[in-house]
Amino acid sequence: MLTDLLMGLSENGLEKLKAAEPAERERLARVMVSAMELGRALLRESPELRRAFGEAHAEFLHHPECRALLAEARRAYEQFGPGGSKEAGRG
């Protein structure tokens, strides 16, 4: 099932989605939100998934081409994270 989904999102399919009507793009957004909610639930439930997720994200620390992105993430955390200057305005 997952393989079929991923293969269906081929480059051609993604280009079609970019050019799709707003209603179709909104439908896709709802599906993606549901998938993200499922992902968060699975992260809460599965130590193995949390470990794999953390390892995949930690991989960025080992590659120089990621330095600018990591610096941007650090600035955002300092601004919006716990104790950050924008913390009071967070929802």
SEDO-697639 format. One line per 3 residues: for each residue x, y, z of N, C-alpha, C. Coordinates in steps of 0.001 Angstrom, whole numbers, plus 524288, in hexadecimal, padded with zeros to 5 digits. Layout:
<nodes>
X:Y:Z:X:Y:Z:X:Y:Z; ... .
</nodes>
This chain:
<nodes>
80338:7FB58:80000:80000:80000:80000:80368:804EE:80000; 80744:80523:80374:80AA2:809BA:803B8:80DD4:80A4E:7FEB9; 80FA8:805E9:7FCA6:812A4:80620:7F7C6:80F54:80858:7F368 .
80A6E:806A6:7F311:806E7:808B4:7EF0B:80622:80E94:7EFAF; 8058C:8104E:7F47C:804D5:815E1:7F585:809A4:818F2:7F3CD; 80E37:81713:7F563:81304:819DB:7F411:81406:819D9:7EE35 .
812FF:81587:7EBA8:813C9:81545:7E602:80FDD:818B6:7E327; 80B36:8194C:7E55E:80743:81CAA:7E304:808C3:82266:7E340; 80C38:823AC:7E6D3:80E07:8290F:7E747:812FB:829D7:7E40A .
812BF:82801:7DF4B:81731:8289F:7DBCA:817EF:82E5D:7DA75; 81C34:82F7E:7D7EE:81D43:834E7:7D66A:818C8:83716:7D32D; 816CD:83405:7CF8F:81274:835C3:7CC4C:80D97:836C2:7CF9B .
80C87:8333F:7D337:80802:833ED:7D69D:80875:838BB:7DA0A; 80D20:839B6:7DBF9:80DEF:83E57:7DF39:80D4C:84352:7DC12; 80F25:84350:7D743:80E78:847E9:7D3E7:808AC:848EF:7D2EE .
805A5:844C8:7D22C:80000:84565:7D162:7FD74:847AF:7D646; 7FF26:845DD:7DADC:7FCEE:847E9:7DFB9:7FE3C:84DAA:7E076; 802E4:84F3F:7DEDB:80450:854C7:7DF4D:800AA:8582E:7DC14 .
7FEE3:85619:7D7A5:7FB8B:8591A:7D41D:7F5BE:85805:7D4FE; 7F46A:854F2:7D8F1:7EEFB:85360:7D9D7:7EB9E:857FC:7DB96; 7E69C:85735:7DB18:7E2C6:85B11:7DCE2:7E325:85BA9:7E2D1 .
7E1B6:86035:7E4E0:7E204:86120:7EA8C:7DF21:85D03:7EDC8; 7DAA9:85B2C:7EBFD:7D7B5:8574A:7EF00:7DACA:85232:7EF7C; 7DD62:850A9:7EB51:7E07B:84BDA:7EB6D:7E544:84C87:7EEF3 .
7E79D:85118:7EEC4:7EC1A:85220:7F224:7EA6C:85253:7F7E1; 7E5CE:8545C:7F8F6:7E3C8:85471:7FE50:7E2CF:84EE0:80038; 7E0C8:84B98:7FCD2:7DFF2:84614:7FE2E:7E52D:84388:7FF81 .
7E920:8448F:7FC5D:7EE54:84276:7FD65:7F061:84477:802A4; 7EF84:84967:803CB:7F144:84B9E:808C8:7EEB4:848C6:80D5B; 7E9A4:84793:80CEA:7E6ED:844C4:8111F:7E93F:83F53:811E2 .
7EA6C:83CA8:80D97:7ECC1:83773:80DEC:7F226:837C6:8107C; 7F52D:83BB4:80F05:7FA67:83C4B:81142:7FA24:83D8B:81716; 7F65A:840BA:818B0:7F5AD:841E3:81E43:7F466:83CDB:82131 .
7F0F7:839A6:81F02:7EFAC:834A5:82180:7F47B:8312D:821F0; 7F7AB:8310C:81DD6:7FC6D:82DE2:81DF1:8002E:82FDF:82222; 80094:83504:822B3:80401:83737:826BA:801FD:835FF:82C2D .
7FCDD:83638:82CE9:7FA9A:834E0:831FC:7FBB6:82F2C:83346; 7FB3F:82BC3:82F5E:7FC7B:82641:8302A:8023E:825A1:83190; 8059B:82868:82ED4:80B31:82820:82FF3:80C72:829C2:83584 .
809FC:82DEB:8375B:80AE0:82FA9:83CBD:808FB:82B92:840A1; 8047B:8293A:83F8E:80273:8252A:8430B:8062D:8207F:8432F; 8082A:81F01:83EA7:80BD3:81A9E:83E76:810E4:81BE1:84157 .
812B1:820B6:840F8:81762:82244:843E0:81680:821D6:849C1; 811D2:82351:84B8E:8109E:822E5:85128:81088:81D33:852E2; 80EBE:819BB:84F79:80DE5:81445:850EA:812A8:810C6:85033 .
8163F:8122E:84CCE:81A5C:80E8A:84B48:81FD8:81089:84C8A; 82263:80E29:85066:827CD:80F9D:8517D:82B5D:80EA7:84CC3; 82A5A:80A74:849DF:82D8F:80948:84548:82D0E:80D8B:8412A .
82847:80F6F:8404A:8277B:81392:83C72:82A05:818A4:83E4F; 82990:819D7:84355:82C12:81E92:84565:831F8:81E55:844A3; 83446:819CA:845B6:839E8:8192E:84513:83B77:819DC:83F56 .
838A9:81749:83BCB:839DE:817AE:83637:83919:81D42:83441; 834F8:81FD3:83600:833DF:8253C:83476:83850:828CA:83649; 839E6:82817:83B2A:83E2F:82B36:83D46:84346:82A43:83A63 .
8446B:82558:83928:84937:82415:8364F:8492F:8267C:830DC; 844B9:82645:82E41:84461:8288A:82901:8454C:82E69:82936; 84311:83104:82D12:843C5:836AA:82D7A:84943:83816:82F56 .
84B86:834E8:832AE:850DA:835EC:83481:854CB:8357A:8300C; 8537C:83296:82C08:856FD:831FB:8278B:85869:83746:8252C; 854E3:83B14:82574:855FC:8404D:82360:85AC7:842BD:825EF .
85BD2:8415F:82ACC:86031:843AE:82DA1:86573:84230:82B45; 8658B:83E1E:8281C:86A6E:83C0B:82603:86BC6:83DFC:82089; 868B2:84183:81E6C:8697A:84312:818FF:86A06:848FD:8188E .
86E62:84AD1:81655:86F63:85074:81615:86B51:85381:812F6; 868DF:85113:80F20:864FD:853F4:80C0C:8601C:85540:80F3C; 85FAC:85313:813E0:85B2A:85419:8173E:85C2E:8586C:81B39 .
860E8:85A89:81B4E:86243:85E64:81F56:85EA0:8631C:81F5B; 85D76:8653D:81AC5:85A13:869E0:81A93:854A9:8689A:81CB5; 85289:86418:81B4C:84D69:86284:81D3F:84D88:861CA:82328 .
851A6:85F59:82520:8521A:85E90:82AC0:85293:863C2:82DA2; 85576:86771:82B71:855F3:86C9E:82DE4:850AA:86F5B:82DFF; 84DB5:86EE1:829CB:8487B:8713B:8299D:844E8:86EB5:82DA6 .
84532:86991:82E27:841FE:866D2:83206:84378:86888:8378C; 84885:86938:83888:84A4C:86AF0:83DAD:84837:87063:83EE8; 8486B:873EA:83B14:8465E:87938:83BED:84084:8790C:83D0C .
83DA4:875D3:83A2F:837FF:87569:83B12:836E4:87341:84081; 839F0:86F60:8422D:8392D:86D2D:84761:83A40:8714C:84B8D; 83E70:87447:84AD5:83FB5:8785C:84EA1:83B7C:87C88:84ED8 .
838FD:87D84:84A72:834EB:88185:84A42:82FAD:87F75:84C2F; 82E47:87AB7:84AA7:82907:878BD:84BBC:828E0:87443:84FA8; 82D49:871E9:850F0:82D6A:86D7A:8547F:82C74:86F20:85A1B .
82CB0:86B65:85DB5:82BE5:86C9D:8633F:82FA3:870E7:86504; 82D74:874FC:86734:8309C:8795A:868FC:83225:87D21:864AF; 83070:87C09:85FEC:831C0:87F6D:85B89:82EE4:88496:85BC5 .
830AD:88840:858AB:82E7D:88D89:858D1:828DB:88DC8:856F1; 82711:88A02:853FD:821B5:88A1C:851EF:81E32:88621:854A4; 8200F:883B0:858DC:81D1F:87F85:85B6A:817AC:8813E:85D0E .
81714:885EF:85F16:81200:887C2:86102:80DFB:8880D:85CA7; 80FB8:888DF:857D4:80C17:8895E:8537C:80AAF:88440:850E7; 80CD1:87FF1:852C9:80BBC:87ADE:85060:80656:878FA:851D7 .
803FA:875F6:84E33:7FEBA:873ED:84F1A:7FE89:86EC0:85189 .
</nodes>
